[in-house]
Structure formats: C-alpha cells, structure tokens
Amino acid sequence: MQNPFRCILPRPLVTLWGLLALSLALTFPSPSSAQERLPYQNARLPVEERVRDLLGRMTLDEKTAQLQSRWHNLDYVKDKKQFFENDHGEFVPGDAEIALREGVGEVSVPSEKRGPREMAEFTNTVQSWVMHHTRLGIPVLFHDECLHGHLAPRGTNYPVPMALASTWDLKLVSNVFSSVASEVRARGAQQCLSPVLDLARDPRWGRTEETYGEDPFLVSRMGVAAIHGLQGDGPGIGRSHVLATAKHFAVHGQPEGGTNMGPGNYSERVIRESFLKPFESAVREGKVQSVMASYNEIDGIPSHANQHLLTDILRNEWMFNGIVVSDYFGVTFLNSLHHVAASDADAAKQALVAGVDLELPFGDAYASLAELVRQNTIPETLIDRSVTRILREKFLLGLFDDPYVNPDFAENSTNSKAAQELALKAAHEAIILLKNGNSLLPIDKAKYKRIAVIGPNAADVHLGTYSDDPGRGVSILQGIRDKVGSAIVVTYAEGCRITESRPDWNANEVVPANSELDQKRIKQAIDVSSRADVVVLVLGENEQTSRESGPGHPGDRDNLDLIGRQEDLFKAIRHTGKPIIVILLHGRPNSINYLAENADAILDGWYLGQEGGTAMADVLFGDYNPGGKLPITVPRSVGQLPDYYYQKPSAKRGSYLFTKTDPLFVFGYGLSYSTFKYSDPAVSPQKIGYSQHAQLRVGVTNTGTRSGDEVVQLYIHHVVSSVTQPIKELRGFERVNLQPGERKTVEFEITPEMLSLLDKNMKQTIEPGRVELMVGGNSADLLVVPLDVLDSDH
C-alpha cells in the first residue's frame, strides 16, 4: 500500500509552488543523487553515525544556520534578508538564495494563512529548494502551534487543555494528540509547540486555559499522554507523528502578581516538589524530544540563561537528549526585557552556554554566533553540541530520506469525520456539572416547550486562544436548535456583552462593553425570558479577556468576577421567576458566588472546541451524562489566592475576617445525573517495607437510574514527616463507566514512588511512618485507609 504521506518527486504538481519544486529538483541535483552516496545519506546506518559524518562535513556558517529559524513576519523581523517568500506567501527563489544559502534549522508556523493543500505544497517547495540547492542538502524542520489542535485554517479544533484535563481520560487525550499530529505532519510540519506543562496556580494569569490545571500529578499524566499521542511509541518518529515540545520550562504558571512573564521566585523545594514534576515525567516517561525555555526568571536568572535549569537538571540529572528551543524572542529578551545581557550577541552567548539549541521564531540573536566563534568569544564545540542535537532530530524524523508530503492527502484528511467525532467525544467528557438543584437537568422536553437561550457567549462559537478557523463550529444556541428541531420553541437574546470588541484573541485592543447598550440588551433579554419556560444563560469570558498577555496586548486580570454586567443580567432574569441553567464558557475559573447560590443548575465547559455546542446540547437534554471533574480549584474571590488544594498544614487554618477560606468548588469536583457510592476501601498489605508495593481497592456503585462516568481519585497524606507535606496530594485516578446499580472494584497500586518525598537534604526518599490513603470522587469527600511504612524492607 502506498504511504499516504509520501509525495514522490518529480510527481507533477498543479500549482506554481509544485512546478517550482519540480523545476528545482531537476535543475539542482541533490547530494543524494550523486553516484557515490555519503555515509550521512545512508538510511541503513545508525542515526548517531550519520550525525557524526554530516557534522564533520559542515562549515561554521552551515552549523550556525542550523541553530536559527525563519519567520515571514513584517511586524517583528528586523532583517528582511531572512525572508524567502513574498507578501502573498509565494516562495521566491532569488530571496532564498540569500535567506537559505547555508540552510536553516527551522521554519516557523508555515500554516499561517494556508489551507491544508497550500501548506503541504509550500513545505514541499521549501524542502525541495533546500535539499537541491544547498551544499549538503540538510532538510528543514517546520514547527507549528498545536495547543488543542493544529493552529491552522481548517485544522480540527478540540477543547482547550483545561477542558481536556477535565475529562481525566488519558486514553482520550492521547488519541486527540495523535489525531493532531497526523494533521500537522500531513501538511509538512514535524514539530508541535505543545504540550503546556505549567501549573496553573494563579488563575489571574491569562494563560490558565492553556494548562492542564493546578496539580503536578494530573498535569504530569496528561502531559505524558499528549506526548505519546504526538510522538508515537518511538524510538523514531513515524510519518504520522511529530516532535512534541514540553513548555514552558520552568516555573511559569504562578507568575508574580498573576501577570504573564512575571518572576517565579520560589524555593528549590517548592520548584522540585511541584513545578518540575510534569517536566520530569515528560522527559523520563514521555521521552519528549523538545523542550521550550520559559520567559520568566527564577531567583534572578531568566530561564533562557539558566544553565542549572537547562543543563544541570534537564540534561545531566534527567538525561534529556532532545533539543531545547527558545520561546519566541526569549533569547533577545535577555537584553531587552531582563537586562542581563548588554547586547543581542551577548544574549546569544548566554543562551547557548545555558543550553538553548535553537532560537525561535527567527535568527535574531543567534545570527551573531558564527562571528562570536571567529572572535574566540565562544568555542565552536558549543555550536557542535547544539547542531548535533538538531541533526539527530531531523534524522529521527526521517527527513533526510523523504521530507515531502502528499498535498492530496493533506487536503482530504484534515478535519475528517473521524476527527470531528473525536472532538465531540472530548467535548462530551469535558463538561462538568457543578450544580443541579431540584434535578432540573436534564431538561424535560415534555415539560418545557419554550426555551430562552440568553447570554454573550450563546450565539458565537468560542474556541479559546491559539485557535484558527476550523471551517466548522457549533455554538450553544445552534446546538440547542439542532437538538430540539421544531418540537420546542427556542428564542434568543444577547443580554449583554463581555467586550464590545469582537473576541479576536490576536487583536490588541480590548473595548469594554458599552453600559448604555447593555441596558437595552438586558431589557430585551428580560422580554424574551418572560415568555419562556426555562432559561439557558451562557456566560463566562471570551478570547480577549483570558489570553497570553504582553505589552499592549492585555490578558491577565486582577479579579476573577464575571466581567461587565453579566451578574446584573442574571439577577434581572432571576426576577422573572424562570428556572435558570447557567453555562460557563471561559478560560479561567471565575468567582461566581451569587450564581452558585441562586442558579438552578450550572454547567462548566471552559472552551469545548468546534463541536462544543452539539456536546452541550446532548448534556442539556440527557443524551449524554456529564462526568467531567474540575482540574483546578474555583475560589470565592481573588483574595483567596493561592488556593490550589495541596496546601501545607499551616496554611488557611482558620477563616478570613467575615469570610471563609474554603473555595467555592474544590479540585476534582463534578456532579452527574447519576449518584455514586464508595464502599469498603481496603489496602493490602497494611504494612509494607520501603521498597514494597501495596494495593488499594475500593468499591464504587452507581446508585442512580442512569448510566454514568465517575472519576475515582486517590490522594495520600503523610501523617508525620521530616519536612512538611501537603494535607493531601493526588496520586492516582481512573474514569469508570457504571450502569444503574452496577458496582465495580477500582484498584490502585501503591508504589514506593507514590510515597517518596524530598527530605531535609533534598534527597528523594521514603520515610517510615503512617500514610493516609484517601479515595473518593473529589478532593474533599474522601474515605481514609491507613498504610504503615516500616523502617526496613522486611
């Protein structure tokens, strides 16, 4: 069977790019077409041998070119000689003679403004030119953004990572990113800048939705699942997989003041116990092949210049053997933002010494590397070190042997029916039922014949940030209308706006909602609601109010209340006396105290992807029973921050003056249309040595009348330890489906790794003593079983 990804040149292509690629292939013979094949061109030789042979043939300029990237962006690129395409996205051979004459390590985001076929043909053209027109024919690595789908026109858009984490379904997450990888690779890119492994420990931070939540264990498991989906099983990376990139390394998710890029000044113990855990799992278990340095500083040292972080820990301690890439502009920020470098050339030296192999999104600071070597400012061995790593990845990807893709396959496979079904499944599993007063949900079609769908997030498709146009999408309003057809009258009113500006996550200006116009919108919503039997009120945030923040591009917040007049809208509709079902679409947890007390039902979806409206309608009308659980704590106010659940014993022992310290909704919380009973937890053996295992078993019974999913969660607590430990820490989970009346026994293996801690000397160890094993459906309602760890292995 013909490989669907392969594009055999000189296959005639119908576009200008394709004809150009063919012309170049015929005009400039590839080194691989020479009569005598060189060792690095021999696919039968081991990768390391091919790398050594090629490195030995490279000039200094060819080497430093591999440490740089290219990006056609008029707003940012200073040196326009790096461009090799015109403003219409067309490849320009004359410009390539200058921009690519020594080759290049990577080309950034080739998907911009290109559909599947156009991107495939563009990447083929670039590869053909480089392979046939440079001295050694070293292929290009293309990278794209893949936060929750390929950030490209028509790329399948899945729920955002926070929503994917709400599924607590590792197999699903792996399948999602396997699908993402296949779309990306089909178009000609081979690296995804994903997954984000930051811990969302301050939801004021606008990038909260990009994470898998607040918990080190949950983020670790989700990250490893995503990496396996993206990269495949290894050791090579097949034609339908890509390099995953674990980011942002490290301590990026709890910035000072909740503002993006803020310092992450925490102790080494806190950093190792929490922030580094997902990255260590990504390296040791996931075998991730790329890591991205973070923008922030730790203890006065920016991550892009942090040799202890990038070399001592990542490489020497964890044995990472892939490539370290900069975040966009991260190297030059050592000069312009952090002021630890006197010039961009100085920044390049610091970053290279620290362990940054490749500068993204274009060669700015790293363009000076060759001259730094010639000036004896840095040794060429540092260049060789990074070039070796980059070449190795290109060989593992098979690019030297076949760098081309099939444009027909890219066109026909993108956003396929199977991908759409997977996106719907992910959206189903992500939805969290936070409240269901008087069992209002699911909506009884026989009882309610007129439904008012109200709210600023009801009629538009909200995909979250790092999204392009998937070419399809279902809003909540459309999903409800499609579901009920003509059987129920569905009316709509906007009610108010979150922002007056349209929610374009790329646009800089954010215009607050107009008060006068909102009053008219609320009045119209009252009129529409008054004539309905039940109200579905869709609130939250939009892609402009929760996003990556930068100068002139705000996205962080200093409070967590609903923006604008959304609460006023809720109160006005409540006065009509109609039952109200609130749906939240947002990028961070919001402090919805009044809604939590007064809404009849609340569903949280974060951002559910292109099939979100269909999934939510299925939940509203009972065709799908929600089973998602919160991957992050929902605070009552910003004053409760930090509010992550794994607090130390001395934290929040009492109450704030006049208010509580407990959150609005706890980590791991989520209801169902079913009810579940936990029973008979038992551990065997009850006493273990420090290197022995135990098994915890617990019975879970569906005591309701509907089939449903429950996420069984395991936490541990050291009763006494040499250093303080959190009051509870997640150590295992399993999402199980139970029929009405069905009972299953869920088993967790208790391993030494689960019980280990960092002692006073910062050594990972297991201490004797009692450990409480806690199991249940959320982090608060838990059954406790004691386990004794002996001071010997017998």
N, C-alpha and C positions, 0 to 999 in steps of 0.2 A: 504493500500500500504506500502510495506517495506521501511523504511527510507534508502535511498541510501548511506548515510554516515555511517550507523551503521555497525560495524563488531562484530558479536556476538561470543564471546569466550565461549566454546572451539571449534570454527569453524576451521577445519584443513586448514593450510596454506601450500603452496607448497614449500616455501623457508626455508632455515636454520633459518632465523630470526623468521618466523612464527611458525615453530616447537618448537623453543626455547620458544616463548611466551606461547604456549600451555603447554609445559612442566612446566614452572614456575607457570602457573595458577593452575595446578594440584598439584604441589609439595608444594607450599606455599599458604595456604588458605587465602583469603582476609579477612580483618576485616568485610567487608560487608557480608561475607558468614557465619559469626557466627550466632548462633541460636538467640541471642538477639541483635537486631540492636541498635546501639548507636544513640543519637539524631543527631549528625552531618552527619550520614549516611542516615537520613530520608529525602527523597526528598520532602515530604509534608510539612515540617517545613519551616518557613521563613528563608531567607538567613542569616540575622543577628543573629538569634538564633542558626543556625548551626555553624556559625563562632565562636560565644562565647563558645559553647560547645567544639569545637575542640581546640581552643586556650587554654582552661583550662586543657586540657589533654597533652599538649606538653611540652617537656623538653626544657631547654635553647638551647641545641645543635640542636634540631629539629627546633626550632624557627629561629635561625640564619642561618640554611641551607636554609630556605625559602627566605632569603634576598640575596642569591647568585645564580649564574648561572654556567653552564659548557659549555666549547667550546673545541673541539678537534682541536687544532692548535699548531703544533710543534714550530712555529716561535715566539709565544707570551707567551704561558702558561709556567710559571716558575715551578709550582708544578705539575709534571706529574702524581701525585696520583689522580688528578682530572679527568683523562681520564678513560673512561669505554668502549672505542672501540679501535680496532687496526687500523693499517695504511690502511687497506682495507675497513674501515668503518663498520666492523662487531662488534656487541655487544659482550663484554667479561664479563661474569657473575662474574668471580673472581675479576676483576678490579672494577666492580660495587659494590661489597661488601665493597670496600674502598671508592670509589668516591661518592656513593649514599646511604651509610648506614643510614644516617639520613634524607634521601630525598633531594630534591633540589627545589629551586623556579622555575628556568627556565633552558632550554637547548637552546643554541644559534645556529641559522642557520642550522637546520637539513637537509636542502636542498642541502648542498654542495656536489657536485659530485653524487647526487642521482636523478634518474628519478622519475616520479610520483609513480609508484608501489614500488620502493625501499624505497622511503622516507616514504610512508604510512606504510610499513612493519617495518621499523626501529622505527618509533614513536610508533607503536603498541607494539613492543618488549620492549622498554624502559618503556612505561606506565605499561605494564603487570608486569615487574620486580618490579617497584616501588610500584605498588598497592598491590602486593602479597608478597613482601619481605622486606618491611619496617614496622615498628611497627604500624603506624597509616594509612598507605596506602594513603598518600596525593599525588594526581596526579601531573604530571609535566606540566608546561606551556612552549610551544615551540614558539619561535619567529623567524620571517624571515624578509628579506628586501622586500619591495613592493612599491618602488618609483613610477614605472609606469608599474607594472606587477610583478608577482612573480619572484624574482631573483633566478631562479632555472632552471635546464635543462628542456626544453620543455615548460616552463611557457609562456603564451601568453604575448607578448611584445607590449605595447601600446606606443603612443607618450609620450615624456618626459613631465613633468609638465608644463614647459614653453609653450610647444605646446598645451597641454590640455587647458591652460589658454587662448591661442589664439582663442579657439573656442567660448569663452564667453557663453558656453552652460552648465548650471548647471545640467540639467537632464542627459545629456550625461556623464558628469564627475561622477555623482552618479552611473550610470549604469556601467561605466568602473570599478569602485572600488568595486561594488557589484560582478562583474564577477571575479575580482582579489581575493576577499575574498573567494568566493566559491572554487577556485582552491587551495588556501592556506589551507583552512580548510579540503578539501577532502584529502590532503596529511598528515594531522595530526598536523599542526601548528595552533595556535589560536591567535597569535598576529602579527600585521604588524607594522614595524617601519616606519610609514607613516601616515599622510601627512607632508611634509615640509612646514611650515608656516612662514619661514623667508622672509623678504622683500629684494628683490634684488636691493639695492640702490647703488651698486658699481660693475659694470659688469666686472671689472678686476678679481673679485673673481671667482674662478674656479667652484664653486657650483651653479652658477647663473641658469643653466638649471634645477636644482632640484626644483626651486621655481616656484610660480605662478605669478611672476612679481614683480613690484615695488609698487603697490598701495594697501594700507591697506584694502580698501573695497573689491576690486576684490579678493585679497588673502583670505579674510575672507569668502566670498561667495563660492569660490572654495574649501576652506578647510572644511566648513560645509557640502558641497555636497559630498566630498570624505569621510568624517567621516560617514555620513548617509549610503553611499554605503558599507563601510567596516563593520560597526557595526549593521546595520539594524535599526529597529524602536524602539527597547528596550521594557521594561527596561532590560530584559535578553538579552543574545546574542545567537541567534539561531545557529543551526548546520551548516548553510552555511555562517556564518558571523564570524568576528574576532574582537579582541580589536584593535582599531586604536590608534596610538601614535603620538600626535602632537609634532613636533620638529622644531627647536632646541630652547629651552626656556632659554634665550631670547636675542634679540639684536645681532643676529648672522650674519645678511645679509649685513651689511655695516662695515666690519672689517677695522681696521686701516691699511692704505696702500693697501687695497684690498687683503690682504693675509689671508688665512684661519686661524681661531682661534685667529685673532688679536683682541685687545680690542675694545669694543663697548662703548666708553666713551661719552655718550650723556646725556643731562639733563633729569630730570624726566618728564618734559613736553613733550619733543620730544619722549621719550620712550613710554609714555602713549598715546600720540596722534597718534603715528604711529606703532611702533614695537609691542606693546602689543595687539593691536586691533584684529588681527587674532586669537590670542590665547584666548582672552576673548570670542570671538564668538564661538570658538571651545568648550569651557567649558560650557558657558551659553546656547547656541543654539544647538551645536552638541552633547552635553553630552559625550564628549570624555572620555574614561576610562583610558587613559595612556598619560603621558606627559614625554618627554625626556629633561633633562637639557642640556644646550649648553656648549661648550668648553671654550668660551671666558670669559673675565672679564668685569664687569661694575663698574666703579668708584673704582677700586682696589679690588673688590670682585669677584672671579670666581663664575660662576653660580652654580657649584656643592657644593659650601659652602655658597650660598646666601639665608639665612633664610628669608629675606624680600621678595625676589622674589618667592621662592618655598613654603613658608608657609603663610606669611602675605598677599600677593596678591593672589596667586593661590588658596589657600585653604580658608583663612579667609574672603577674600574680594569677590572672585568669587564662593566660596562654591564648589570647586572641590573635588570629593570624590573617585577618582580613584588612580592609582599608579604612582609614579614618578620613572622613571628608569634613570640610568646614560647613557650618551653616552659611547661608547666603550673606556675604560681606563680613563674615565673622573674623577673618584674618585682618582686614583693614580696620575693623572696629577696635583692634588693639591700639591703633593710632588715634582714630577719630572719636571713639566713644570712651574707652577705658584710659587712654593716655598713659599706657605703659610702654609704648613704642614711640620713638622720635620721628619715624617715617614709615611709609608702607614697606620699604625694603627691610627696615628693622623689624617690622611686624612679621614679614615673611620668614626671616631668620628665626624669630622666637617660636613661631608656629611650627616650622619644620623641625626644629630641635625638640619641641614638646611632643611631636608625633602626628601632626596633621599632614596627611599624604597628598591631598588633592584640594585645591581651592575652588569653591563654588561661589557664584554661578558662572564666573568668567575669570580669566587670568588677570588679576589686578596686581596685588602684591607679589604673587608668585612669578609674574613676568620678569622680576628682577633676580631670580635665583641664579641663572647662568652667570650673570655679571658678579654676583656675590661670591660664586666659586672662583671665578677668574681673579677676583681681588683677594682671594685667600681668606675671605670673611667666614665662609663655611666650607667644610670639606666635601668633596664630591661623593664620599662614601654615604653621606646623609641623603643625597639625591638618589644614589643607587638603592638605598634601603627602601625608599618610598616607591621608586619605579618598579622594583622587584615585586612589591605587593600589588601594584596596579596591573602589571602584566599578568601576574598569576590569576587574577580575577577574570581577565579577558580570555585567558586560556581555559579556565574552568567553565566559562560560558560558551565555549566553542566558537568564539568569534573569528579566530584565525582560520578556521576550517570552513565556516559558512556564516557570514554576517548578515545575509539577506533574508527578507521575509516575503510572503505572498500577499500582495495588495487585495486580491480577490477574497482570500481567506479573512483578512482583517476586516474587510467591508461586511462580509456575511456573518461573521461570528460575534461582532461587537453588539452588546446589549441583546443577546439572544433570548429566546423564550425560556431556556433553562436558567439563564442569569436573572431574568425577571421573576421567575418562580422562587429562586433562591433569595432575592431581595425581599419578596413578600414574606417568605418564611422567617427571615431575620427580623423584619418589622413586627410580625406577629409575636415572636418570642421576646422582643424588647419591651413591649408595652407593660407598664406597671400600674396595677390598681392600688391607689393609695387610700381610697375611701369608698364605701358603698352603703350609705345609710338607707335603712329600710329595704335593702336589696333592690334598689331602683334599677340597677343593671343586672342582667342585660335588659334592654328596652323591650317592653311587651308590645309587639306590633298590633295586637288585638285591642290594647288599652289606649295607646297613644296614636292618634290619627293625624295630628298636625305637629310637626317638629320645627322649631325655630333654631337655625344654626347662626350663631352670632359670634362676632369677635374679630380682632385684627389679624388673626392667623388662620381664619376659617377658609377663606376662598383661594388663597395663594398656595402654591407648592413651596414648602420650606425645606431645603436640603441641608442647611448648615454651611459652614465655611469650607474652603478647599473643595468647592463643587463647581462643575461646569454644567452646561445644558445637556442632560442625558437624552433629549429628544422625546421624552415622555415623562409623565408625572401626574400623580393623583392627589388633589387636595382633600382635606377633610370634608368640605362641602360636597365635592364631586363624588367622593367615596360613599357618602350617605345617600346621595341621589341615585347613584348606580345601584346601591343595595336595595332600596325600597321601591324603586320604579314608580308606578302610579298608585301603589297601594296606600302610600302615606304622602300627605302634602308637606313639602319641605320649603320653608321660606328662609330668607337670609337678610341680614343687615350687618354692616361692618362694625358698628357700635362705637369704636374709637380707633385710633392708630397708636402704634408703638413709636414710630417715627414718621414724620411727614415725607421724608425722603424714602424712595423705594429701597428695599433691603438688599442692596448690592454690596457684598462683603468686600469687594475691591475698591469701591468708591471711598474717597477720603471724607467728604462732608457728610455729617450726620445731623439732620434737621429734626428737632423735637416736634412732636405732634402739636398742631395748632389748637389752642384751647377753645376758641370760638367755634371752629369747625367740629371739634369733638362733642361739644354740647348738642349740636344739631344731629350728629351721628348717634349719640346716646338716646336722644328723643326718638329717633327713627327705630332704634333697637327696642325701646320700650313698646312702641306701637306694634312691631312685629311679634314680640314675645307675648304680648297680651292676648293675641289671637291664637296662640299655640297651646298645645297640651303639655309639652316639655321643651326645655331649652338646652341645647348643646352649646356651651360657651368656650371658644377656643382662644386661649390667652398665652402669655409667656414672653418671649423675646423674639428678636429676629437677627438676621445675619449681620446687621450693622451694630447691634448692641452687645454682642458677645463674639469676639473675634480677636485675632492676633493684633496687638496694638504696637504702634510705632509713632514717631514724630509726625503730627498732622493726620494721624490715622487712628483715632481712639477706639478702644475696645474693652478696656478694663473699667471696673466700676468701684465706687466707694460705698455702695449699699446693695442689698440683694432683694429689695422690694420690687414688686411689679412696676414697670416703667409707665409713666404717664397716668392716664385716667382709667386704667384697666380695673382697679378696685372700685372706683366710682361706678363704672359700668356694671360690675357685678351687683353692687348694692342697689342700683336703680332697677335692675331686672328682678332682684330678690323681692322688691316691693310689689311686684305683680303677683306674687304668691305661686308662681310656677315652679315645678321641680327643676333644679339646675344641675347639669352634668358639666363639670369643668374638664377640659382637655388642655394640658400644658405642652407646648412645643417651645423648647428653649435650649440654650447652650450651657447653662449652669443652674444649680438649684436656687430657687427663689424662696424668699421668706413670705409664705402665703398664709400667715396666721389667721386672718379673718376668713379667708376662703376655706381653710382646713376646718374651721369650726362651723361654718354656715353653708357650705356647698353640700348638696345631697350626695354627690359622687365626684371623685377626682381620678382621672387617668393621666399618667405621665408618659410621654413618648420621646422626650428630647427632640431630636430630628430623625425621622423614620425613613428617609430615603425616598426614592421615586415611587415606590408602591405604598407609601405610608397611609394615604387616605383610604385605600382598599383595606389595609390591615386594621386600621382603627374602626372602620365601619363593621368589619367582621366581629371585632370585640364588642362594640356597642350593642349589636343585635344578637350576640350569643353564638355566632358561628365559630368563634374561637374563644377559648377560656384563657384570660391573661395569667401569665405565670412569671413575669419579669420581677426582678428584685433590685433595689437601689444599690449601685456600686459606690455611692457617695452619701454622706450624711447631709440632711436638709436642716439648716439652722433656723432658729426662730428670728435671729437678727444677725447683722454683721458683727455686733458686739460679742457674739459667742465664739468668734473665730480666734484660734483654730479649733475646729470641732470634730476632727477625724476621731473615729471611735476608739482607736487603740491608744488612749491616753495613759499616762503614768498614774500610779495610785494617788499621788499628792495633788493631781490636777482636778479642779472643779469638784472639790469635796462637799461644798455646801451649795448655797444659792447666791445669785446676784441679788443686790438690793431691789426688792419689789418684783423680781422676775426669776425664772428658773434657769438652771444650767443644762437641763436635758434638751435635746434637739426636738424639732418638730416631727421629723421622721428619722428613724435610726438606720444606720448602714445595714444592708441586707433585707430591708423591709419590703413587703409586697403582698397584697391580698390576692384572692382567687374567687371565682364564682363557686368553688368548692371549699370545703374546710378539711384540714389535715390534723391528725392526732399523732403525737410522738409517744412512744411507749417502750419500756423495757430496755433502756440503754445498759450495755454491759461491756466491760473490757476484759480481755483475756490474753495473757495472764495479767493479774492485777499488780504484780511486781516484776520488774524487768531489770536486767543489767544495762550498763550504759551503751552497749553496742547491740542490744537485742531489740526485737520488734514486738509489737502487740497489735491486737485487732479490736477495734471498737465497733460494736453492732448496735443498731437502733431500729425499732420498728416504726414504720410510717404508714398510716391508714387514711384513705380518702373517706371521710365521714359525710361527704356531701352527696348530691344527686347527679353531679356532672363529672365527666372525665376531666382531669386537670393535671397540670405540672406543678411540682413542688421542688424548690431548691433546698436540699438538705445541707446545712452548713456546720462545719466543725471548727471550734475555737479551742485554744489552750490558754492556761494561766499557771505560771509558776507561783506556788504559794509562798515560798521563801527562796531567795536567790542572792548571790553575792553582789549583784548590781541590780538596780530597779528594772522591772519588766512591766510591759503594758498590762492593764487589767484583763485584757483578752486580745488574742491575735488569731486571725483566720489561718487555718492550716489545711483545710480540705473542703470540697463541696461537690455535689452531684445533683444534676437536674433529672428528676424521675417523673414518669407519667404514670398516673394511677387511675383506674376505672372506679366508679362508685362502689364503695365497700371493699375495695381491694387493699390488701396490706402487703408491703414489701419490706424486706430487711435490707437496710443500707449498711455497707461495711466500709470502714476506713482503716487502712494500715497505718499504725503509729510507728514512725521511723525515728532513728536517732537524730536525723537532720531536723525533723519537726521540733525536737525537744532541745536543740542546742541553742546556746546564747553566747554573746561576747562577754568574756569575763573582765576582771579589772585590768588585765594586761592586754586587752583587745585580741584575745585568742578565742577562736570558736571552740566551745567546749560543751560538755554535758555535765551538769551538776547533779549530785544525788539529792533526793527530796521528793516532795509530793507535787504532782502536776494535776491540775483540774482539767479534765476533758469535758467540753461543753458542746452540746449538739442541739440544733433546733432550726426553725425557719427564718430567723433573723438574728441580729447580734444582741438582742435584749431578752427574748423569750427562749431560754435555754435550759436543758436538763444537764445536770452535772454528774460526772463519774470520776472518782479519784484513781490516779495511777501513781504507784510508788516507783521511783527510780533508785536503785541500790547503788552503793558506793563501790561496787565491784561488778565484774562481768558475769557473775555466777549467782 
